[in-house]
Structure formats: C-alpha cells, structure tokens
Amino acid sequence: MKRFAEKVVVVTGASRGIGQAICAAFAREGAKVAGVARGDLVETETKVKNAGGEWLGIQADLSASTQAAAAELVGQVLERAGRIDALVNNAGIIRRAPAAEYSEADWNEVLRTNLSAPFFLSQSAAKWWLAAGREKSAAEARLKIVNIASLLSFQGGILVPAYTASKHGLAGVTKALANEWARERINVNAIAPGYIATENTRALREDARRNQAILDRIPENRWGAPEDIAGGCLFLASADSDYLNGAIINIDGGWLGR
C-alpha cells in the first residue's frame, strides 16, 4: 500500500514551485491532496491526477490571512474531505528593498503570508484534531504539521528584512507548537530549503555575480530543485517521523555546513 493512501494532505502555495512538487510527491504516494493557492491551480491538479492522487483545489489569498479566514479554509477541507492528516505550510512571498526604504505595506504583507497564515492554519487544524479528529482516528494516528522555513531562519540575508523576520519567526513557532502539542499526537516540524530554483529566487539567478557567489558557497555546486524539498515533506508527514518534534531540517546542498 502507498504510504499516504486514504490520507488527506493540505499544501499551501500549491500553484507552482516547491508547493506544486510537494503536491505531486504526496499524490504519487496515494494521498488526497488539498492544494491551496491564490493563483491558477490547473497545472498542479493535472500533475496530481497524473501521479495517481485525488485532488481538491481551494482558492485563497493568504496575504490577507486572519484567524477567521484560516478557520474557514480548514473548514472547507474538512467539509469536502472529512479529515486532515497532514498540513504543509509552504506558501510564502518575498519583497526585496533596502531596509531604510522598506515599505510598511510590504512588511505587513510578508509577515501575514509567511508567519500569520501558517500559525492560524496550524491552530485551526489542531483545534479540529483535539476536538474530534483524534477521537475518530486510529490509536496510532497523528496530525502532522510541516512548516517550510528557510536558510534565513538562521541567517540575515540581504535586502529582505521582512522575509528574514518571518522565517525566523516561523522557526520559533515550529518549536513553540511542538512543545505544546507533541503529547497530543501532533508533530510540528519544519524544513529549511536552501537556494531552490523557483520564481522567488529568479532575481538572484539572473544576477550573474550573485548567482556565481551562491554556487561557490554550496558544496553540491547546484541550485536545488523543488523536488529536493518534497522528499523531506513526505518523511515529516509519515510515521517514520513520529518521534520528531520541533526540528528544523536543512535541505540546502550543504550550505549551512560550509
């Protein structure tokens, strides 16, 4: 049997890049994938179905995330799929500008998308689990929450103060929630991707000097692919990680070890 047969996995930021790769990976393992994004989800739906998974698409703009909006989104998944076995908080945005010129609007949008949305979605999923999901599940069943952090959960970066703040915050939230919920059979962990070839990093890859400087620092000597992150998500959402709580796993080609 495939690892995620009969399981429901929610993935935010599912329309492209890392989120799309994560959706396809869970689909190959038999999951029903609930993909969340504000953009077009047609391509991701096709990849999920071609991989053999079931699909449930939800349009939502997480840059306007509130506690009520998160509860509504989780409610939609529960109404249509009946349960949630794993939540992957992947959606994220980045706004680049010198710190002295950074706008309030950009600061607030990045923090809402990258930090508030993962917290409120995790909170809503946990409320369901504690109130009903755990009781209706098998004795060994768990709710798995996987946050997509960043190398900038540990480093400062350049020209991205809001992104850095949000990813430092997400690492802290991961640990805080694990401390409260581990005894409730909820595992909360995170992955810190290295430099991955996505739309968010296009500006870096198109800057010849910056691109080469990054490659020179990565022992693997290549940019990561979205698929490199998906395998870690499968591990953290599976029974193989049942005793892992509050961890932040670096998938970075060796960047932080350099």
N, C-alpha and C positions, 0 to 999 in steps of 0.2 A: 504494500500500500504506500502511496506517496505520503510524504511527511505531513502535508497540510490538507489532506483530503478531509472534507466536511468541516473545515475551519474557515472562519471569516477574518480577513486581514484588511485593515483600513490603512491606506497610504495617502498622505497629503503631498501636494506638489507633484501630482501624478501625470501631468500632461507631457513631460519631456525629461531629458537628462537622467539624473540619478533616480528620481521618483518613478519614471517610466521603466527603467531597468529593474527596480525593485518589484514593481507590479508583475513584470514578465517572469521574474525568478520565482515568485510565490505561485504564479499560475502554473508553471512547469511542475511544481510540487503539489498540484491539485487543489489549491485554495480558491475560495470565492473571494475575489478582490474588489473592495470598495475603493475606487480611486477618486480622490478629491482634488479639484483644481479650479481656478477661475478661467483658465484657458480651455481650448478645444481638446476634448478627450478622445476623439475618434481614433487617432493613431494608436493610443495606448489600449483602447478597447480591442482593436484588431489584434495587437500583439498578445494580449491576454488570452483572447479566444483561440488564436493560432497555437498558443502554448498549451492549450487544454484546460484553461481555468474558466471559471464563471466570472461574470463582470457585473458590477453595479457602479454606475457613474454618478457623481454628485458635484454640481457646480457650486462653488463657494469662494468668496473673496476673503482670505484670512488676514488681509491687511486691515480689515475693519473688525477684527475679532473682539468679541466680548464674551463674558461668561454665558449670557443667554444664547448667543449665536452658536457657541460650541455645544451647548446642551441640545439645541435644535438639530445640529448636524449629527451628533451621536444618536439622537432620537430617530432621525431618518434612517440611519444604518440599521438600528435595532428593529424598526418597523418593517423594513424591507428584507433584512437578512436574519433577524431573530436573535443574533448574538454577536459578540466581538471577542475574538481570541487573541488578536494582536493589533496594536496601533503603532504605526511608524510615522513619527512626526518629522517629515522631510521638508516640507515647504519652507522656503527661505528666499529672501531678497537681499541685494547689496546695493548700496548707494555710495559712490566714491566722490570725495571732495576733501580739500584741506580742512583740518579741524577748526581753524579760525574762521572758516567760511561755511561750515556745515549748517544746513538749514534745520529749523525746528520741525518742518513738515517731513523731511527725510528721516530725521532722528526718530520721530514718533512712528512712522510707517514701518521702519525696520524693526523697531522694538515690538510693535504689535504683532507683526508677522512671525518673527523669529523666536520670540520669547513668550509673549502673552498667549498666542494661539496654541503652542504646544502645552503650556500649563493648563489652560482651560479645557482643552480636549482630553488631556490625561485625567483631569479632575472629573469630567463628565463620565468618561469610560469607567473610572474607578468607582464612582457613585453607583453606576449600574451593577458593577461586579459585586460590590459589597452588599447591595440591597437585594439582588435577585440572581445575578449571573453565577456567582459561586455556588449557591444552593442548588441551582439547576444543573450544574456541571458535574462531571465525574470527580471522584475524590482526589485524583492526582492532577486535575486540570488547573491551569494557571492563566492569568491575564498577563500578556507580555507587552511592555511599552518600550519602544526603541526610539530614542531621540537622535537626530542627525546633528551632531555638534560640528566642530571644525578644528583645524590646527590653531585657529585664532581663539579657541577656548583656552589656549596656553600661551599664545604669543600676542603681540600688539598689532602687528600688521602696519600698513602704510595707507593713509587716506581713507580708512574705513572705520572710524571710531564707533559708529552705531553698530555695525556688524560685529566688531570685536566685543563690544559690551554685551550684545545679545547672546553671542556664543559662549562667552564666559558665564553669563547668567544661566544659560541652558545646561552647562556642565554642573553648576551648583544646584539647579532644580532637580536634575537627574539624581544626584546624591541625596537631596532632601526627601524626595518622594520615595526613594528606595528605603531610607531609614524608617519612614512611617508605614510603608505598605508591604515590605518583604514578608512579614509574618501573616499577611492576608492572602498569600499566594499570588502576589502581583510582583513581577520582576520589572524593574526600571533600570535600563542601561542605555548607553549611547555609543555611537560610532563617530570618530573624528576623522573625516576624509582628509586626505592630503590634497594636492593640486590635481583636480579632476577636469578633464576636457568637457566642459559644459558651457551653456550660454553665459553663466555668471562669471566665468573666467576668460571669456573671449578677449576682453580688453588686454589682459595680461599676455595671452598667447600671441596677440597681434603686435605687441611691442617687442621687437626683436631683441633688444638688450635685456629687458625684464624676463622674457621667455628663456633666454640662454642662462641667465643667472639662476633661475628656478631649476632648470635641468641640471646645472652644475652642482646644485645642493642635494639633489635626490639620488641616493645610491642606486636606485633602479634605473635612473637615467631616462625616464619617460614620464609623461603625464599619465595619470590614472584614467581608466575608463569607468563610466557609470556602473558597468557590470562588476567592477572590482569591489564596489561597496555592497552590492546586492547579496553576495555570499555571507558577509558578516551579519546582515539583517536576518537571513534565514537561520543562522546559528542562534542569534539572540532571541528569536521568536520561537525556537524549538525547545523540546525537553532537554536537549543537550546543555542548555544554559540555566537549568533550574536553580543552581546554587550560586548564580552570578547576580550580584545586586550592586547598583551604584557604580558600575565600572564604565570607563570611557576607553574604548578600544581604538587605537590609532591604525588606520589603514591608509598609509601615506608613502609607500615605497621606501620607507626608511628615513624620511625627512627629519623627524624629531630625534632620531638616534644619531644623527650626524654630528 
